[in-house]
Amino acid sequence: MNWTIFFAVLSQIESGNNPDAVGDAHLRHPAYGIYQIRQHMLDDVFAVTGLQMDAAELARRPYAAQEAIKIYIKYWALKRNCPLTYETAARIHNGGPRGWERESTLPFWRKFEAELKKHERGEG
């Protein structure tokens, strides 16, 4: 899996590359930035690394956000003993620690996969 490609596709799917995007603003923990980062994901990263981060702040730092997302995805993929592929990474990002198993993350994966194919054809 190529992380550069993963993040290019993820940012397109999540926000249309809009760094000011705020998703689910009505919820207690909205999603921020191009990758739609939520605080609960960063709380998991904090538990693993000891680095405390704020989702709204991290969303303004795309490369730091990428590192946090990688830590989160790799941690849960390893802990749940699932292969690290575009599909499992996208579904963990979308659905949390067991996202790769949840049927509810399949629509997100299908959208990600379609965008990935466009990217591979040079259209993304």
Long-range contacts (C-beta under 8 A, 24 or more apart in sequence): 1-84, 1-85, 1-86, 1-89, 3-66, 3-70, 5-86, 5-116, 5-119, 6-86, 6-89, 6-90, 7-35, 7-66, 7-69, 8-119, 8-124, 9-86, 9-112, 9-115, 9-116, 9-119, 9-124, 10-35, 10-69, 10-90, 10-93, 10-112, 11-35, 12-115, 12-119, 12-124, 13-108, 13-111, 13-112, 13-115, 19-59, 19-60, 19-62, 29-55, 30-55, 31-55, 32-56, 32-58, 32-59, 33-58, 33-59, 33-60, 33-62, 33-65, 34-59, 34-62, 34-65, 35-59, 35-62, 35-65, 35-66, 35-69, 35-93, 37-65, 37-68, 37-69, 40-96, 41-68, 41-69, 41-72, 41-96, 42-68, 44-72, 44-75, 44-76, 44-97, 45-71, 45-72, 45-75, 48-75, 69-93, 86-112, 86-113, 86-116, 87-112, 87-113
